[in-house]
Amino acid sequence: MTSPIGHAPPRTGATGGGWGVLVLLCLAQFMLIIDITVVQVALPTIGDDLGLGREALTWVVTTYTLCFGGLMVLGGRLADAFGARGTLLAGLAVFTAASLVCGLAGSGAMLIAGRGAQGVGAALLSPSALAVITTAFHGERRGRALGVWAAIGGTGAALGVLLGGLLTEGPGWTWVFFVNVPIGLLVLAAVPALVPSVPGRRERVDVPGALVVTVATALLIYGLVTAGEAGWGAAGTLLPLAGAVVLYALFVVIQRSVRSPLMRAETLARRPVLSGTFVMLLATGLMLSLFFLSSLYLQHVLGFSALRTGLMFLPVAVAITIGAHLGGHLIGKVGGRPVAVVAFVLTAAGAALMTRISPDADAYTTLLPGFVLAALGIGPAFVTATTTTMANIPPGENGVASGVINTFHELGGSIGVAVVSTVAAASLVPGSAAGVSGFVSGLTVCAVAAGVAAVVSSVLVPPGKPAGAFVGHGHGH
């Protein structure tokens, strides 16, 4: 993940950061990334234990990424204004406490509230940790440290699905959240001793803007999810969607009027940023949508255990990482546009292959090959979104642009899951008479969306090869 704050904090005067600091901060970031995918495998078990329906299960996934993404740029600004270490400790404390709440949850409302608090903690922690790294490491050491940081994204996604299966099948789904508590306490205890304190600049922070854009996105997701039961013409669908439009317009007004906006309109209007946000939004939306649908299909329709589902997802998550590395190499040779187009074509083909599922089908010959193919496409799309954007943005706007890209990384997952949850609503009830028709419809929507994304990318993504310094291998994180 590239820094969502405007610029790196001033140097502390140290000659270079210790690798112990990097290990500590990467461990904290690893928790945040894992929590995006770790619940996917546990969803059916959580639903059975807490009596949650489709809408509540959708919010278990989307609330975390909604708060994480919606408040991430604000978290970066707070780290800039009040000091990275203090913001890091605050975020870590909130995330750890929220994980405990999630594990102890006896109702859907308590679990969803805990997931939202986890997202708030993550939004404070992630940009602050990255700011510390850019301060503590200099020269080539900084490049190596940021390379390790970028690799956490793919590794976290891969291990998240496996860990979700192991914990759900073993001590129970609550340990998906409890496991964060000792890790969080360990990092909390070590940060004051290892991480240098850098004073902030006490600049103005656009809290109203951050809250408005987060509530707007929440209303958007609420309207999308409600449409699954109430229909697209119902008041419960139209009113939240209309409210989202009004609040997004208000957000634009706020950004034009405040002294230190979260997202400058001039930066958002730049073609590289538009293309980067589009590619990131679609790539993350497709990834989490496919995970969401597949987890419920495997466990509710085929009767897979949580562990078997986690093992099924492992080659998929590994394929995303492999695709990201291949994409990083290819972008430097042929440019971002062809890589983005091929990435989405592969994802569309993979999702189309996944529609062959049926209640009697062998998941290893129907679902898995298409899933792996789609994942190979999603990986390069992540790299394209970040690399082509940062290579075509003036240096003074790097921080804002990267913050926007990473915000859309999280929000894309929230919106994608909400959409496919609504499309597949008929099949997302255990024992539903609809069988797999809803899942097939959801997968078809993913295939069509990826195909449209390929066409749009052929025009929107900037042509040419990015500067070598900008070619990276990590995805949005």
N, C-alpha and C positions, 0 to 999 in steps of 0.2 A: 504494500500500500504506500502510495506516495503521500507526503504530508498534506493534511487538509488545513494547515495553518499557513499564514501568509508568508512566513520566512523562518529560517532556523533561528533559534535563540542564540544569544551571544556565547562565545566560547568561555569556558570556565577557567582557562589558563592551563589546564592539564595538557600534557603532551599527547595523550590519547586515552581512550576509554579502555577499561579492563573487560576481558571477555566474560567475566562473571556477571557484569551488568547486562551484557547482551543475552546471556543464557536466562537470566532472571526475567527480563522484559519479554523475551520470546516465549517463555513459559506462560506468562500472563496473557499474551496475545493468542497463544495456542488455545487457551480456555475459551476465548471469545469466538474463535473460528469454529472450534469443535461444536459449540452450542448452536451453530446454525444448522448443522446436519445431524447431530447426535439424537435429537428428538424424533427425527423422521422415522427411524426404525421402531421407536417406542410408541408411536402414535396410537396404533390399534389397542395396545395393552392399556395405555392411559385412558383411552375412550371407554374401554370395558370397565376398568376399575372405578372411574369417576362418573360413569354414566353420561359421557359427553357425546353430543351429536355432531353432525358435519360442521355446522357453523362454529361451535366451540373448538373443535380440533383445528379448524383453519386458523382461528385466532391464536392458538398455542404456538403455531409456526410464525404467523405474520406479526404478532405484537413485538416480538424480540427484534426482528429485522426492521420493523417500522420505527421503533424508538432509537435503535442503533443508527440507522441511516438518517432519520429526520433530525437528530441532534448532534451528529458527528462534527459538522463544521462548527457548531457552537462549542463543542468540547475543545476543538483546536483553538478557537478564539480565547476561551477561558484559560487554556494552558499558556497562551501567549501573554494574556493580561495579568494573570496571577501567579505564574510560575508553573513549569511542567511537573515538578516533583509533587507539589501539593495537589494539583489536579489529578495526577496519576494515583496518589494515595486515596483521594476521595472516590474516584471511579472504581478502584479495586475494592474498597470497603463496601460500596453500594452493590457491586456485582456479587461479592461473596455473600453478603447478607441476603440478597435477593435469591441466590441459588439455594440457600437454606430454606427460605420461604417456599420456593417451588417444590423442594423435596418433601416438605411437611404438609403440602397442600392437600386438603381433604375435599375440595370442591373445584369445579372448573373456574369459578370467579377468582379464587385465591391463586390458582396456578397461572392464569392469564395475567393477573396483577403482578405476580412475581416475575413473569417473563418480561413484562414492560419495564420493571425496575432493573432487571438484568440488562436490558437494552440501554437504559439511561447510564448505568455504570460503564458499559462497553463504550458508549459514545464519549465518555470522559477519559477512559483509560487508554484506548487505542491511539488517538492522535498525540496524547501526552507521552506515551512510551516511545513513539517515533521521534518526537521532539527531543527526548533525552538522548536517543541514539545519535541523532545528527549533531548534538552538542558534544557528546562524549567521545566520538570517533572522528578522526580527521584523515584527509588524504585517502590513500589506498585502503586503509583500515575501514574507513567509512563505507567505501564501495563494497567491501566484503561483508560488512555487517548488514548493509541494506539488502544484499543478495540473500543472506540467510533469512532475513525478515520476510522477503518476498516469497521464499520457498514455503513458508509456514502455511500460506493459503491452501495450496494443493494438498500438502501433507495433512493439514487439519481436517479438510473435507474427507480425505481417504480414511483416516483413523477414526473420525467422528462416527461414520456409519458402522464400522466394526465395533467400536467401543459401545455404541448404542445397543447393538445386538448382544454383546457379552454381558453388559450390566443388566439389561432387561431380562434376559434369560437366566442370569445368575441371581444376584441379591435383589433384583427388582428395579422397575423403572425409576423409582425415587432416587436411586444411586446415580442416574444420569445427571442429576443436579447435586446430590450430596458430594460427589467426587470433587467438585469445584471448591468446596469449603476448606479442606486442609491445604490444598494448593494455594488458594487465595490468602489464607492466614500465613503460610510460609513466605510468600512473596511480600505481604504486608510487613512482616517482621524484618525482612532483609533489605527492603528499599531504603529506609533511612540511613543504613550503614554503608550501602554501596552506591546509591545514586546521588550525585552532587545537586545541591540546591542552587537554582538560578532564579534571581528575582524577575518578576514580570514587569510589564511596562504600564500597567494600570490604565490601559486604553478602554474606550467604550466598547461594550459587547452588545450585539443585537439580539437580545433575548426575545423580544416580541416577534421578530422575524422567524426565529427558530421554532417558536411555539406555534405560530400560525401555519407554517408549512407542514409541520408534523400533524396538527389537527386536521388540516385539509386532506392530507394523504390518508389519515385514519378514516375520515368520512368517505373518501373514495373507495377504500377497501370495504367498509361497512356496506355501502350501497351495492358493490359487486357481489359480496357474499349473500346479502339478503335476497338478491335477484334469483338465487337458486331455488328458494321456496316460494317467495311472494310473486315472482315474475317481474319483467322489466318495466311494466306499466304501473306497478303498485306504488303507493305513496311512500312506503318504507324503503323503496329503492330509489325513487326519483328525488325525494327531499335530501337525503345525504349526498347524492351525486351533485345536486344543484348547490348545496352548501359547500361542497369541495371546490366547485368552480368559483364561487364568490370569494372563498378564502384564498385560493391561488391568485386571484386578481388583487386581493388586499395585500398579499405577500409582495407582489410586483410593486405596488404603491409604496409599501414600507421600504423596500430595497432602494427605491429612487429617492427617498426622503431622509434616510438616516445617514449619519456621518461615516459610520463604519459598517456597511452592509455585509451580510453573510455571503451573498452572491451578487456580484456586480452585473447589471444588465448587459454592459458592453462585453463582458467575458462570456456570459451565457449565449449571446448572439453570435459569437464567433463560430464559423463552420466546424473547426476541429473539435470544439467543445460539444456542439450539437451532435456531431457524429459519434463522439466518444460516449456521451450520455445515452444515445440511442442504442449503440452496440452493447454497452454494459447493461442497460435496462433489460434488453431482450435476452442476453446471454444468461444473466442471473435468474430472470423470470423462468426461462426454459429449464435451467438446471434444477431449481427447487420444485418446479411443477412436475417434472418427470420423477423426481425422488418421491414427492408427495403421493402421486397417483400409483406408482409402482409399489410403494410400501403397503398401502391399503389393499391393493389388488393381491399381492403375494400372501398377505396374512389373512385377509377376510375371505377371499375367493378360493385361493389354493391351499390355505391352511398352513402356510409356512410358519415356523417359529421365528421369534425375534432374532435369534442368533443366525439361523439359516438365511434370513433376509439380509442381515448385516454382511454375511459372507458373500451373498449374491451382489450386493452393492459395491464390494471392495474393488473388483476389477473395473467397475464404472468410474469410481473416484480416482483410481490409478490412471485410467485413460484420460481423464481431465488433466492430470498433472503432465502426462506424456505429451498431450496435445498442446499444452501451454509452452513446454520447452521447444517443441517443433515449430510452433508459431513464432516464438522469439527468434529462432534462427532464420526462418523464412522471411520474416518482415524485413530484416536487414538485407536480404538478397533481391526480393521482388517487390517490396513495398506492402503497405497495410491494406490497400483496397482489395487486391486479389486474395489475400489471406482471409479477410473478413468474408468475402463472397463465398469462397470454398468452405470456410468454417460453417456458415449457416446452411449451405447446401448439404453438407455432411449431417448436420443436426436434423434438417428436414427429412433426409433419407432415413436416418436412424429412427426418428419418431414415427415415420410412416411404417417402417418394419415392425415397430412395437404394437401397431394396431392389429396384428394377427392373433393377439391373445384370445383365449376362450377359457371357460371353466374346466375343460378337459385337456388343455394344451400343456405341453412341457415348457416350463418357463425358460429352461436353458437353451431351447432351440427357437423359441418365439420372442420372448421379452428380452433376454440378455444380449443377443447379437446386435439388435437395433439400439439398445441402451448404450452399449459400448461405442458403437459408431457415432451416436449422437454426442456422447461425452468427448470423443476425439475432436469433434467440431467445436464444442463449447469452450474447450481449453484455449485454442488460438483466438477465439473471439474476445476472451478476457484480456489477453495480451494486446490485441489490436486496439481495444478501447483505450487502454492506458498509454501505450507507446505512441500511437499516431497523434493523440491529443497533445501530450507533453512535448512532442517534437515540433509542433506547429504553433506553440503558444509563446508569446514574448516572455522573457525571464521574469519580469515583474509580476506576471499573472500566474505563475506556476502553482503557487500555493492555493489560490482560489480555484483554479481549474482542476487540480488534483482532488480538492475537497468535494467539488461537484461530482466528479467521476465516481468517487468512493461512496458518496451519498446515494447515487443511483444504483450502485452495486447492491446495497441493502434494500432499498425501496423496490427495486425490480423483483426481488424474491417475494416480497409481500404482495405486490400487485399480481404477479404471475400465479401464485398459489390461490389467491382469491378468485381469479378468473377460472382456472381449471376446476376449482372446488364447486363453483356454480354450474359450470357446463356438465360436470360429472355427478351432479347432486343425486340423481336417481339411483346410482350404484354405490354411493358412499355410506349407505345404511347397511350394517351387517345383516346378511340373510335376505337382502333386497331381491324382489322378484325381477327387477330389471337386469339382474345378472351383470354382465360386463359391458353392456351397451354404453353406460355412462363413462366408463374408463376409456372405451374406444373413442367416444366423442371428444373427451379431454385430450387424448393423445393426438387425435386428428387436428384439433385446434393448435397444438404445439407444432405439428408438422407444417401447417399452413402459415403460422406466425414466423417460423424459421425461414420458410420459402420467401415470404414477403420481406423479411429482414435482409435476405441475400440480394433481392432486387434493389431495395433502398440503399444498401451498402455500396452497390456498384456505382451509385451516383453521389452519395453523401460523404463517404470516407475519402479524405484527401489523397490524391494520387502521389506517386513518387516514394522513394525510400527515406525513412526518417534518419536523422543523424545517429551515428553509431552509439553515442553516449546515452541515447534514449531507449535503445533496444533492451528490453528486459524479459524475464521469464515468469515473473509472478503474475497471478491474476489480480483481481481488484484489491486485494489486501496487501 
